Amino acid sequence: MPTGILSPMHLLIVLVVALVVLGPKKLPGAGRALGQGLREFKDSITGSSSEEPPAQIPAVATVAAADRAADRAADRAPVTAGEAA
């Protein structure tokens, strides 16, 4: 078995301790944040950036929600005598 600082047994112990400390719900987010931090650190060292432009999905969701709200408001609006056909 390797006797270096990152032997498989050491990594297993670190993962178990992280699971106990953070819990199963926060562990994926912590790993994601750690990975993003390491990626940003590497990019700042090398001077390159491999980031993709942010997705436009939140803006589309906001517009869709506004459209649904407008539709609900139009459904609740009273009908006048001129509009009833």
C-alpha positions in Angstrom: 0.0 0.0 0.0 1.3 3.5 -0.8 2.8 5.3 2.1 2.6 8.9 0.7 0.6 11.7 2.2 -2.4 10.9 -0.1 -2.7 7.2 0.3 -6.2 5.7 -0.3 -6.8 5.1 3.4 -6.0 8.7 4.2 -8.4 9.9 1.6 -11.1 7.6 2.9 -10.7 8.9 6.4 -10.9 12.5 5.2 -14.1 11.7 3.3 -15.7 10.0 6.3 -14.8 13.0 8.5 -16.2 15.4 6.0 -19.4 13.4 5.8 -19.8 13.4 9.6 -19.0 17.2 9.9 -21.0 18.5 7.0 -23.7 16.0 6.7 -25.1 14.3 3.6 -27.1 17.4 2.4 -24.3 19.9 2.6 -21.5 17.7 1.3 -22.2 18.0 -2.5 -22.4 21.8 -2.2 -19.1 21.9 -0.2 -17.4 19.7 -2.8 -18.8 21.9 -5.6 -17.5 25.1 -3.9 -14.1 23.5 -3.3 -13.8 22.5 -6.9 -14.8 25.9 -8.2 -12.3 27.5 -5.8 -9.5 25.3 -7.0 -10.5 26.0 -10.6 -10.4 29.8 -10.1 -7.1 29.5 -8.3 -5.6 27.5 -11.2 -7.0 30.0 -13.7 -5.5 32.9 -11.8 -2.1 31.2 -11.7 -2.0 30.2 -15.4 -3.7 33.4 -16.5 -6.3 31.6 -18.6 -10.0 31.4 -18.1 -12.1 28.4 -19.3 -15.4 29.9 -18.0 -18.4 29.7 -20.2 -20.8 32.7 -20.4 -23.6 32.4 -17.9 -26.7 30.6 -19.1 -29.8 32.7 -19.8 -32.1 30.2 -18.1 -32.9 32.5 -15.1 -34.0 35.3 -17.3 -36.2 33.0 -19.3 -37.8 31.7 -16.1 -38.4 35.3 -14.9 -40.1 36.2 -18.2 -42.2 33.1 -18.1 -43.3 33.8 -14.5 -44.2 37.3 -15.4 -46.3 36.1 -18.4 -48.1 33.6 -16.2 -48.8 36.3 -13.6 -50.2 38.6 -16.4 -52.4 35.8 -17.7 -53.8 35.2 -14.2 -54.5 38.9 -13.7 -56.3 39.0 -17.1 -58.4 36.0 -16.1 -59.5 37.7 -12.9 -60.3 41.1 -14.6 -64.0 41.8 -14.7 -65.7 41.6 -18.1 -67.4 44.8 -19.2 -70.6 44.9 -21.3 -68.6 45.9 -24.4 -66.3 43.0 -24.2 -68.9 40.3 -23.8 -69.8 38.9 -27.2 
